């Protein structure tokens, strides 16, 4: 099975990974590059953007733009697979924005033909077996995949975290549906961000509850597609005795998560409590409706308003009497002038009177290590990161880390195949790791040339050929010397 990273080895967002075996092609994600990242332009990949697509398919991990945003550039006859709830959220988002940006109408057209899968139910594409499992992320209905072919398995993590509302089930999910794998193709967003907030969502909700109880007027700027955060804020407002106010678009987003056929429909988190439905704003003559009676209600009960940075919300907020506490509950780079993603409208709406209350949608490094230990991989392959060398520095004490450049790949084969070459790394007399079984000495040298393992020590490599039950050494030396070559 060939594993190639077309984009994402040295940047966050816009990742495209290919798994290929016996002429069948399975791609994961085709999103937009993030503001401020190096731009490679429209990525052209044989059997994905052009060429024979009859044996090609694309898996989408979740609906964030850096993972799905460029599928409008792909041929419409390419088969695309995605989670059902995630697809519905993207459709609602694109329907809401289609008059603002025409690309969202194109997105809606593409989504009509997207096939959906179910978590925990394996499906096949040609010679590939694919097991999708839900992971916790700031995008609802996000997925990781176990991908198998030719006796080789990889766990493609997608974006995930271990501090969300639903993260506690991940070890059981791995045990039941994934097991041990040969390789982990892993997101490493926060590897160079030791200060990235990884506060548990439960704790964040409790903090908001205390703040809402303290302040009568509360206005929270949060992504309308961050479903978990929206429901956390709803419960915090309810427990604080405040009126929870959203508009019709936000209500539709929250309703998607409560669908009866959704696996999350039975969760108490995604249910509106009896006698405490959100107050849904109405639009009259292009503006949110408000009268004196409504103002009196807000003054009496207090409120939590979920806002977006646009003139309609700005005007509505200005007309609400009394003191107001503003909150930012998304990445603070949007209001940092030094960042490429700076949003002037959002910064203006918040002014300088806001509290920053947010937690990351990505995994911290200690938790990432715990996940790797559950999977027992031969090697790790970092993607979705601007610091792969830092990732290798952190984790090569326990696993070989294969650091690739865009366009590079590896070609492992089943260890049961005769005449295989297996690539080993050794450190001292006790530590020996097999990085993979390859079909040729050249493929074995290739993976070793990208492998980092105990770089602070004299790590050696060895390539052995298995032939007729005999093992013969075909190459050996210092791993550092192989890197130089």
WOQUI-V295095 format. One line per field, one symbol per residue. ss: DSSP state (H for helix, E for strand, L for the rest). Layout:
ss = ???
This chain:
ss = LEEEEEELLLLLLLLEEEEEELLEEEEELLLLLLLLLLLLLLLLLELLLELLLLLEEEELLLLLHHHHLLHHHLLLLLEEEEEHHHHHHHHHHHHHHLLLLLHHHHHHHHHLLLEEELLLLLEEELLEEEEEEEELLLLLLEEEEEEEELLEEEEELLLLLLLLLLHHHHHHHHHHHHLLLLEEEEELHHHHLLLLLLLLHHHHHHHHHHHHHHLLEEEEELLLLLHHHHHHHHHHHHHHLLEEEELHHHHHHHHHHLLLLLLLLLLHHHLLLLLLLLEELLEELLEELLLHHHHHHHHHHLEEEEELLLHHHHHHHHHLLLLLEEEELLLHHHHLLLLLLLLHHHHHHHLLLEEELLLLLLLLHHHHHHHHHHHLLLEEEEELLLLHHHHHHHHLLLLEEELLLLLLEEEELLLLLLLLEEEEEEELLLEEEEEEEELLHHHHHHHHHLEELLLLLLLEEEEEEEELLEEEEEEEEEHHHHHHL
